[in-house]
Amino acid sequence: MALNGKYDENIYFNLLDYDQSGYITQFGHVLPSANYIVTKRNLTRHLFDYVIRGKGYIMYGDKKYTVSAGDLVYMRKGVRVDYGADPNDPYEKLWFGADGPLVDSLASCYAGRGLIILHERDDLHFMKLKSLLTSGGWEEGQIMHLLLDLFLDLSGRAARTHSVGVEPDLAVKLKSYIDLRVAEKLSLDEAAESLHLSKRHVIRLFKERYDITPGAYHQKLRMTAACHYLTETTLSVGEIASRLGFSDQSFFSSAFKKQLGVYPLAFRKSGGSV
């Protein structure tokens, strides 16, 4: 990685070596500078930007993407990108990095692309993170809760906008449909109708593409979110069940045990070790 040119930046938070399942590595504030350029960067963590004002760009693959005020940018861990400010109207942005096995899992579930750009937002998640991290009074559960909310929002908005990449095939469209309904009971009949296909056809397409049925994938998403809530928040089992769209706590507990082999409270007491 190379940092070229002079620029101003405040680093609010710096935690590059932290042995936890999921955490924010750094949180910073880039101040306008026409010389701000980062080149040949292979990302070692998941990176999020929120552009407050001005313009910038991202080079990903063989394409150049322009970002401006109100844009939320997600760059996945492991991708290679170049990015910088527009020299004529350099951006001001907030940014943070996130890492850990739990963050990798959230990214796999909710942000499958290497780069996602969502336009024209007023991103409260960044402001909440900045407030928590600079206050010094935060706890890990609060941070991970906000990060999960951001990934869920990222997944939903990306599915609606298709802001980066080619037009998705039918299996990808179905995956996006399911990702938007992680907190709902999934109706494959409605999913098939939305794609103008038969229920049998969408199940076959999805299974061929992802080697898992749509129903099993949806349940996996819900259980991934449930594991996070159980280990990283103090929400009750009933509150988690309600948040994830289960009809009652008993049904949620049974579904959780079927998927992970233990009941939710036992999973919480074990610290997520099963």
N, C-alpha and C positions, 0 to 999 in steps of 0.2 A: 504494500500500500504506500502511496506517496501523497503527501499534502503539499500542494503547490500554491505559492502566493501568500500574501499577508492577509490575515482575517482576524476578526474578533469573535470570541466564543466564551461563554460561561459554562463550566461543568458543575452542575448542582450536586451530582452524585456519582461516585466512582467505586464500583465493586466488581472488579474483573476476575477475582478468584474466590468463589464462594460455593461451598459444597452443600447445595440444597437442591431439591427437586425442580424448583422453578424460582427465578428471581430476576429483578431488573439489574443489569450490569452497570449501566451508566444512564444519566439523564442530563441533557445539555440544551443550551440556547445559543444558536448561531445568529450573530448580529450582522447586519448588511455589510458586505464587502464584495467588490467586483472581482477580487482575486481568489475567492473561495473555490477551490477545486480539490477533489479527492479522486485519484486515478488508480486503476488496476487493483481494485480492492476485492479480495475474496472474503466474503463475510464469515466471520467466526461466531456470529450470534445473529439472532433475528433483530432487524432494525426497523423502527417506525419513525416517520417524519410527519410533522404537521406544519404546513406553511402558513405563517401569520400574515405576511405581506410580501410583495415583490414576486420575482420569478426565478426559476432554476430549471435544471434539466437532469435527466438520468439516462445514461447509456447502458442498455441491457441487451445482450446479444448483438445484433447488427442494427438495432433501432435506437433512436433518440426520442425520449418522451419529455414534454414540457410540463412543468408543474407551476402552480401559481397560488395566490392567496386562497385559503379554504380547502386546499387539497390535502388528503391523508394518503401517505405512501407507506406500503409495507414491502420490505425486501427480505426474502427468506434466507435463513442461514445456509451458507454453502454456495450461494450464487456469486458471480463476478459482476461487479458494476463499477461504473465511473459516474460521478455526479458533481454538480457544482452550481454556482450562482450565475444568473444572467448578468453579464458585465454592464448592461445598460439599465437594468432594474434589479439589482441583487436582492435575493430574498432574505427574510428573517424567518427562522423556523425553530420550533422545539423538536427535540429528537430523544429517543431512548433505545437502548439495546436490551434484549431479554435472552436468557439462556436457561438450560437445564432440561432434564428428561420430560418434565411435565409440559414445559413450553414447546418442546419438540412435538409432543403428542397433540397439543392443542393446534399447532400449526398444520400437522398432518390431517387433522379432522376438519379444520375450518378454513385453511388458507393454502390450498394445494399448489397454487401458482408461485413462481419465483418472484414475481413482481405484481403488485396490485396498486392501482392509483384510483382513489375515489375523489370525486370533485365536489366543490361547493358545500363544505361542511362547516359547522361550528362545533369543534370537537371538545366536548366536556371531559372526555376520558383523559386527555393530555393535561388539562387544567387541574383535574382532581389528583392525578399522579404527581404533578409538580408541587401542588399544595401539600400532599402527604410527605413526599420525600424531603422537601425543604423544611418541614416543621420539626422533623426529628422524632416525632411521636408515633410513627407508623409501626404496624406489625405485618408480618409476611402475608397473613391471610387477607388483609385488606388489599395489598398490592396484587395478589394473584386473583382476587375477585374482580378487580378492575380490569386486569389483563384478560380474563375470560370474557368479560362483557365486551371488550374491544374486539377480540377474535370473533365472537358471535356476530357483532355488528359488521365487522369486516366481511365475514362470510356472506351475510345477507345482502349487503350493498353490492358486493362484487358480483353476486349471482344475478342481481337486477341490472347492473350496468355493463358487464363484460368490458371493463375499461381497458384491459390489456390482454392481447392474445387473439387468436383466431376464434371464429364462431364455434362454440362447443357442439360436439355431436350429441345425439339423443341421450346416451348414457350419462354424459357430463351434465346435461340439462336436468336429468332426473336427480343426480347427486346434489345439484344446486337446490332443487326443489326440496329435497329431504333436509339439507343443511339448514334451510330457513325454518324448518319445523322441528328442531331438536327439542323444543319445549312443548310439543303438541303430540297428540295421538295421530299416528300416520295412517292415512287412507290411501291405499294403492289404487283404489278405483278412481279417486279424485286426481291422483298423480297421473294415471294413465289418460284420463280425460283431458287434463291440461296439456298433454303432449299429442293428443288426438291419436292414441294408440290403444290397443287392447291391454288389459292387465297382464295377461300371459306374456305378451310381447315385451313389455317394459321390464318384467322380471328377468326374462332371458337376456335382454340387452345388458342390463346392469350386471348380472352374474358373469357374463362373458367378459365384460370390461374390468370389473373389480374383484372377481372371484369371491363374491359374497352376495347374498340376496339383499334387496332393498330393505326388507324388514329387519334383517340381522344387522345391517349397517346402521340403520336408525337407532336400534337398541344399543349398539356399541357407542354411538355418539352420546346418547343419554347417560350411559353408565360412566363414560369418561368424564362427563360434566359432574355426575353424582360423586365420583371419587374425589374430584377437586373440592367440591363443597364439603364433603365429609372430613377431609384432611386439612383444608386450608381456611375453613370458616367455622363459626359456631352455630350455624343454622341447625334447627332441629330436623330430625328425619322427616317429620310431617311437612315442614316448610320446604325441604328439598324436593319431596315428592310433588308438592303443589307447584313448585317453580319449574319442574321438568314435565308437567302436564299429566302426571299419573292421577287416576281417579281417586285413589286413597292410599294411605300409608302402607296398609297391609299388602296391597297389590305391588307397590313399589318395592317393599322389602323382599317379597317372594321373587320378583324379577331380578333384583340385585343378587340374591343368593344363587339363583340359577346361573347367572352370568359369571360371578366371581367366586362362588363356593362358600361365602360367608354372608351373614346378615349385615346391614349397614352399620349398626352400632359396634359390632365386633370388628369391622373393618376400621372404623374410627379409632377404637381403642388400640388397635395394632399399629396405628400410625400409617396405615396404607400398605402394610406388609402382609401379604397373604400367600 
